[in-house]
Amino acid sequence: MNFDLIVIGSGPGGYVAAIRAAQLGMNVAVIERENLGGICLNWGCIPTKALLKSAQVFEYLNHAEDFGIKGGKASADFDAIVKRSRGVAEGMSKGVQFLMKKNKINVIMGNAKLVKGPKVAVTDAEGKVTEYTAKNIIIATGGRAKQLPNLPIDGKKIIEYRKAMSLENLPKRLVVVGAGAIGVEFGYFYHTIGSEVSIVEFMEQGLVPREDADISKELGKIFSKKGIKVYGNWVVETVDTSGKEIKVNVKNRKDGKTETILCDVVLSAAGVTPNIENIGLEDLGIVTDRGFIKVDDYYQTNVPGVYAIGDVIATQALAHVASAEGITCVEKIAGHHPEVIDYNNIPGCTYCVPEIASVGYTEQGAKDAGYEVVVGKFPFMASGKAKAAGHPEGFVKVIFDKKYGEWLGAHMIGYNVTEMIAEVVVARKLETTGHEIIKSVHPHPTMSEAIMEAAAAAYGEVIHL
């Protein structure tokens, strides 16, 4: 019952922290109330990518003639698509089970609550409570779909992302509220396999409002061309679910114009909120701020020996962020001297079609921070590989500090760009300048040479424009 480390939650923050702790010689326990792997592996990152891949294959098949291939029109089997997605998730969860056994990590199933000591009390499925002690405890309980006051989730007519991955029937008409990564990914998926989709976003910028303005504008054009209706800078005032069809009443925040959108299902995709309720924070006096657990640079709370990582703290709610925080936290506990995470060099990826990937400052953000910038853009229309692949849409945009050449940010929209952004992350970590990227020979023909071309465009040296 005594451990060096107890991790509450087995998502990409929790299970990674547990494995790294085991590698460092600690006796570790992980407490999980549902499925190993958490939301990411079971209901988020992984199964959504499986759904999106099915949509992409379907889209390819219906445009086969564009590639000189003739065949009959494909049809989407919604049940089979969902079943495949769930199978992928189950396989990944089993993979985490294997890693737990391989690293001799104790897995305790049940609901965890911090008690004075500090200790952790775990209530199992039969209601039995067992207390466990540890020198260190990491809270990695993740997050859940955010509830909007005027959009109460009922799991039938108004749903959140978990239900969106396991609907019994394909909705004829779907309204997505929120145009961040979750909203545009599900919007693309359902539109592609046959739903009539409208996306409503509160922010003025419209789709993916946290991205660079040029990225948002480009995705808006592409989605509109596909037939997805986009309401940027609109607010959902009321939703009437009393009739056979749902009435979503929206209002334009700029001119006050109102409209009623009729649909069968509403997907609330307004982000996530941290799971910090009923886990004993108050009993230990752990400080929170605006709904997040307050921690220092190495994730320790105000209570010695108690740490928090992932969606429960006020950093980017991304799986790779939680994993990095877990590793950093555990290495500090073990007496190492890990580098503090640079949150301005965290890549963000969105997996709709076209994909979006970005890191660092947006152009406006860099200007607001006081930088004088040079900007380069290279459209995939000028990329031989992109055109050969049948995906000439999108571009790479890079931003450099004019004075010192520091690489301030990069923003991409196009085919497979989520596989390209790591080059920029590593380059920024190594303090690489634009001139060094220009002189680093990139292979041809590839999508990645667009990064080199964009850097060259920033300095007036671009060849293929």
Summary of the structure (lengths in Angstrom):
residues: 465
radius of gyration: 23.5
end to end distance: 65.7
largest distance: 69.4
contacts: 1633
relative contact order: 0.12
helix: 34%
strand: 27%
